[in-house]
Amino acid sequence: MGIWVLNGGKGGASIVSTGGVGTVEGFNDGVFCKGADSIALVDNVAAARSGRDGIRVVADGYEIRNSSARDSGRDGIAAMGNDYKVSATRTENSGRAGYWIMGMRATIGTPEAGVVSVGSGYHGLFLMGWGILPAVPQKFLDQALSQLEMASELAIAFGGKRYLSGYITFDTAERWAAHFGDEWPRVLAAKKQFDPDGILAPGFIQYE
């Protein structure tokens, strides 16, 4: 490990380079932080030629900013946990994902300080959240559905797929065809062969 932090004291440690960008090069993980009170801030750090991840943090309430990772064997920046922020960062030539993002209530980029990924093996930005689906008060329903639709469109634009049990409007055959991609002809053939009368889940998937 280049920089390895498991316990940074109450509130977590800060890894900050004040005299120019601090470079961590040629380690399995450039920066690795894990656990409660491990890390609060990673700032102005460049990880290079990491065997696995350039910067990898598994914690809550931290921030990664003004940092970069290049030539990472797996992920450039892997951020996991809750209530964290990643901004003003850049990854280049990551083996799997430029950014591997998991958790809840994370802020990834801002209008003033975005995140950039160049040359990733599979994903520029892999994003996974988890949680319990909340009930929405009736007076906020229209607003919530509008925001959900915007989030859906953004996810699709980045290559995401519709989660089949979720509440997202897919009301045309064209949208379903885009969802299934090259497999759409097989879906149509299977529907015609095994459910020619449209008995199964009528009206859910629009076939024509």
N, C-alpha and C positions, 0 to 999 in steps of 0.2 A: 504494500500500500504506500502511496505517496504521502498523503495526509489522512490519518485515521483517527476519528473522534467518536468515542462511545459515551463519554461523560464529560461535558464541558463545564460542569458546575451549575448552580441554580440559574435557570433561564437560558442556558446553552452558551457555547463558545462562539467567537467570531473569527472567521478566517478572512483577513483583510490585508491586501497589499497596498501600502501607502506611497511607496517610492517608485511607482510604475507597475506594470502588470507583473504579477508573480507567476512564474511558469513551473508546473509540475509535469515532468516528462519521463516516459518510459516505465511506468509502474503498472501493475495489474489494474488497480483503480487509482486514478489521479487523486481524487478527494472522496473519502468514504465516511459518512456520518450516519449513525443509527441510534435511535432510542430517545426516550424523554430526556430533556436537558442536555442533549448532545450538541446541538448547533442552533444558533440564532441567525447567523449571517455568513454568507459566502460572497465576497465582493472583490472584483478586480483580479480574478484568478484565471489562468489559462492552463488547461490540461491538454497534453499532447501525447500521442502514441501510447494510449492506455490499452493494455491487453483486454480489459473488459469494459468498464465504464469510465468516461472522463470525470464526471462529477456525479456521485450517487448519494442521495440523502433520503433516509427513511425516518421521519420525525413529524412533529406538528409545530405550526406557528413560526416557521423559519422563512428566510428570504435568500434567493440566489439572484445576483444582479451584476451587471458589468463584467460578465465572465464568458468564457468560451471553452469549447472542446473540439479537437480535431484529431482525425485518424484514430478513433476509438474502435476497439474490436467489436463491441456490442452496441451500447447506447452512448451518445454524446453526453446528454444530461438526463439522468433518471431521478425524478422527484416523486416521492410517495408520502402519504400522510394526509393531514387535514389543515386547513387554514394557512396555507403557505402561498408564497408569491415568487414567480420567476419572471424577470424582466431584463431588457437590455442585454440579451445573451445571443450567442451564435454557435452553431455546431456545423462541422464540416466532415464529410467522409466517415460517417458512422456505419458500422457493420450491419446493425439492425434498425435502430430508430435514432433520428436526431434528438428527439425529446420523447422520453417514456414517462408519461404522466398518469398517476393513479391517486385516487383519494376523493375527498369532498371539500368544497368551499375553497378551491384553489384559484388564484388569479394568474393567468398565463399571458404575459404581455400587457402593455397599455398602449393607447394611441401615441404616446410620447416615447415609449421605450419598448419596442416590440421584441419578438423572438424570431430568429432566422435559422433555417436549416437548409444546408446545401449538400447534395451528394449522399443521401442516406441509402442503405441497402434495401430496406423495405418500407419504412415509414419516415416521413419528415417529422410528423407529430402524431404519436400514438397516445390517445386519451381515453382513460377508463375511469368512470366514477361509480360509486355504490351508495346505497342508502335505502330508506323506506319511502315509498311513494306517499306524499301527503294528501290529505283531503283539501280541496280548495273551496273556500266560502263562496256561495252563489254570486255575491256582488263582485267578486274578483275573477269569475270564471272566464269571461270574454278576454280579459287582459292576460290571464294565464295561458289560455289557448293560443292567443296571438304570439306570445313570447315562445311558447313551445314550438309553434310552426316556424318561427324565425330560426330557432336553434336547430330544428330539423333540417331546414334548407341549408344552413351553414355546414352542418355535419355532412350532408350529401355532397355538397360542393367539394369537400375535402376527401371524398371517397367513402363516406360512411354508408351504412345500410340501415333500413328500417327494422326496428325490433318488433317482431310480428305481433306481440301482445300489447304493444304500447298504443297510446292515443295520438296518432299522427295521421293527418288526412292523406290518403292515397286513393284518389277518386277517378283515375284514368288508367286505361291499359298502358299508355305510354310511360307512366310513372312506374308501373309494375315491371314493364319490360326493361327499363333502366335499372331497376333494383336487381333483377335476376341476371341481367347482362347476357352473356353467351348461353346461359342455361335456359333462357326464356322459351325457345322452341321446344325443349324437352318438357318444360312445365305444361305448355299448351297440349302437347301430344299425350302426356299422362292424364291430364284432365279429360280429354276427349275419350281416351281409352277406358279409364276407370270410373269416371263420373259424367257420362254423356248427358244425363238429365239435370245436372247441376244441383244435386241434392245436398252435397257436402258443403257446409259453410257458405250458403248462398249470399251473394252480394259483398263478400269480404274482399276477395281478389277480383279485380276487373279484367276479364280476359279479352274483351273486345269493345 
